[in-house]
């Protein structure tokens, strides 16, 4: 059985400029792996309407689920809701249920629900709200696209809301084996091992430590027995 697939779209000039380090991809990848959903692609785009629309359309057509992060706040450059609406041909406006959530939040906290904050209640027609227990302003799901905030604590809370509603597959099992030899020395046998286990993902991740070269070989797959078999053969290949 093939696992469901997913892609992530990271939105924001601050990511591309290097001013902000993205932590959301790492979190999402781990949670999806636990659920048996394969994260197959990640893209990063600027705060550009046309770029977001094009990426959303391409990813939505290619994969079962798309997760976006960033661009749903109250400022002028938070344009994700409009871009998602355009990608699906849906109108975008302030929605009563989203407004009610924000109104209750700012009444409780003593803040003003001004025009800028009302931008966070602008939701594409036909979308389902994603709960935000951290700061109340909701995300939303439209089609197979789940639109979430870029702030890591809020993104993680929204992921926790969405994932239980999705159907997963077989969780991936993985092992990591350290080989204290350079990749050039292990490439041939490692290629033969990968050919012998086409149902598994076998990756080589090189390192240099204390003047020595080596690689961590990660074996991943849905069948724990096959992963163990491949890992044992790997260890035998490079036994000192």
C-alpha positions in Angstrom: 0.0 0.0 0.0 1.4 3.4 -1.0 1.4 6.0 1.7 -0.4 9.4 1.1 1.9 12.2 0.0 2.3 15.8 1.0 4.2 18.9 0.1 5.0 22.0 2.1 5.0 25.6 0.8 7.0 28.1 3.0 6.0 31.7 2.3 8.0 34.7 3.2 10.7 37.1 2.1 12.3 36.8 5.6 13.1 33.1 4.9 14.6 33.8 1.6 16.7 36.7 2.9 18.2 34.6 5.6 16.8 36.8 8.4 14.7 34.0 9.7 15.6 30.3 10.0 12.6 28.1 9.1 11.9 25.5 11.8 8.5 24.5 10.6 9.6 22.1 7.9 11.6 20.0 10.4 8.6 19.8 12.7 6.1 18.9 9.9 8.4 16.3 8.4 8.7 14.5 11.7 4.9 14.5 12.4 4.1 13.3 8.9 6.6 10.5 9.1 4.9 9.3 12.4 1.6 9.3 10.5 2.8 7.5 7.4 2.4 10.5 5.1 5.4 11.0 2.8 6.6 14.6 2.6 7.7 14.6 -1.0 8.5 18.2 -1.8 9.2 21.5 0.0 9.2 24.9 -1.8 10.0 28.4 -0.5 8.5 31.4 -2.2 8.6 35.2 -1.6 5.7 37.3 -0.6 4.6 37.6 -4.2 0.9 36.9 -5.1 1.6 35.3 -8.5 4.4 33.1 -7.1 2.2 31.8 -4.3 -0.7 31.1 -6.7 1.5 29.2 -9.1 3.2 27.1 -6.4 -0.1 26.3 -4.7 -1.7 25.1 -7.9 1.3 23.0 -8.9 1.7 21.4 -5.5 -2.0 20.8 -5.0 -2.2 18.9 -8.3 0.9 16.9 -7.6 0.4 15.7 -4.0 -2.4 14.5 -1.7 -1.9 17.3 0.8 -0.2 20.7 0.9 0.8 22.5 4.0 1.6 26.2 3.9 3.3 28.4 6.5 3.4 32.1 6.7 1.6 35.1 5.4 -1.7 35.0 7.3 -1.1 37.8 9.8 -2.4 41.4 10.0 0.2 43.3 8.0 0.2 44.5 4.3 2.6 41.7 3.2 0.3 38.9 4.6 -1.2 38.0 1.3 -1.5 34.2 1.6 -5.3 34.1 2.0 -5.9 36.1 -1.2 -3.4 34.0 -3.1 -5.0 30.7 -2.0 -8.4 32.1 -2.9 -7.1 33.0 -6.4 -5.5 29.6 -6.8 -8.9 28.0 -6.2 -11.1 30.7 -7.8 -12.7 31.4 -4.4 -13.6 34.9 -3.2 -12.0 36.1 0.0 -13.8 38.2 2.7 -14.1 38.6 6.4 -16.0 35.6 7.7 -18.4 35.9 10.7 -17.1 32.8 12.6 -13.5 34.0 12.2 -14.4 37.5 13.3 -16.3 36.2 16.3 -13.2 34.3 17.4 -11.0 37.4 17.1 -13.6 39.6 18.8 -13.8 37.3 21.8 -10.0 37.1 22.0 -9.4 40.8 22.0 -12.2 41.5 24.4 -10.7 38.9 26.8 -7.2 40.3 26.4 -8.1 44.0 26.3 -6.9 44.6 22.8 -8.7 46.4 20.0 -10.1 44.5 17.0 -8.9 47.1 14.5 -8.9 47.0 10.7 -5.4 45.4 10.6 -6.4 42.6 13.0 -9.6 42.0 11.0 -7.4 41.0 8.1 -6.8 37.7 10.0 -10.6 37.0 9.6 -10.4 37.1 5.8 -11.0 33.5 4.7 -11.6 32.1 1.2 -15.2 31.0 0.5 -15.7 27.3 1.2 -12.7 26.9 3.5 -12.8 25.2 6.8 -11.2 27.0 9.8 -8.1 25.5 11.5 -8.1 26.0 15.3 -5.4 28.1 16.8 -5.2 27.6 20.6 -2.1 29.7 20.9 -3.2 33.1 19.5 -6.7 32.5 18.3 -6.4 33.8 14.7 -7.4 30.8 12.6 -5.8 29.0 9.7 -7.9 27.3 7.1 -8.2 24.4 4.8 -9.4 24.8 1.2 -9.4 21.7 -1.0 -6.3 19.8 -0.1 -4.3 22.8 1.1 -3.9 23.5 4.8 -2.9 27.1 5.4 -1.1 27.9 8.7 0.8 30.6 10.4 4.6 30.9 10.2 5.2 31.5 13.9 6.6 28.0 15.0 4.5 27.7 18.2 1.3 28.5 16.2 2.2 26.4 13.2 2.8 23.4 15.5 -0.5 23.9 17.2 -2.3 24.1 13.9 -0.5 20.9 12.7 -1.8 19.2 15.8 -5.3 20.3 14.9 -5.2 19.1 11.3 -3.3 15.8 11.4 -6.0 13.8 13.3 -8.4 14.7 10.4 -6.2 13.1 7.8 -5.8 9.4 6.8 -2.2 8.2 7.2 -0.4 5.1 6.0 2.3 2.8 7.5 4.7 4.8 9.6 8.3 4.7 8.3 10.9 2.7 10.3 14.5 4.0 10.1 17.9 3.1 11.3 21.2 5.0 11.2 24.6 3.4 10.9 27.9 5.2 11.2 30.5 4.2 8.8 34.0 5.6 9.4 35.1 5.6 5.8 34.8 8.3 3.1 31.9 8.2 0.7 34.2 7.4 -2.2 35.2 4.2 -0.5 31.7 3.0 0.3 29.8 4.2 -2.8 30.1 1.0 -4.8 29.0 -1.5 -2.1 26.3 1.0 -0.9 24.9 1.2 -4.5 24.7 -2.6 -4.6 22.9 -2.6 -1.3 20.4 -0.1 -2.6 19.8 -2.2 -5.7 19.2 -5.3 -3.5 16.6 -3.4 -1.5 14.6 -1.3 -4.0 11.7 -1.0 -1.6 13.8 0.9 0.9 15.3 4.4 1.0 19.0 4.3 1.7 20.7 7.6 2.1 24.3 8.6 2.8 25.0 11.6 4.9 28.8 12.4 5.1 30.6 14.1 7.9 34.2 15.0 8.9 35.3 14.7 12.5 38.7 14.9 14.0 40.3 14.9 10.6 38.5 11.7 9.5 35.8 11.3 6.9 32.7 9.2 7.4 29.1 8.8 6.7 25.9 8.1 8.5 23.8 5.6 6.4 20.1 5.9 7.0 17.8 3.1 6.0 14.1 3.9 5.8 11.0 1.8 4.9 7.6 0.6 5.9 8.6 -3.0 6.5 10.6 -3.2 9.8 11.9 -6.7 8.9 13.3 -5.4 5.6 14.9 -2.4 7.3 16.6 -4.7 9.8 17.8 -7.1 7.1 19.3 -4.2 5.1 20.9 -2.7 8.2 22.5 -6.0 9.2 23.9 -6.5 5.7 25.2 -2.9 5.8 27.0 -3.6 9.0 28.5 -6.8 7.6 29.7 -5.0 4.5 31.8 -2.5 6.4 32.7 -4.5 9.5 36.2 -3.6 10.6 
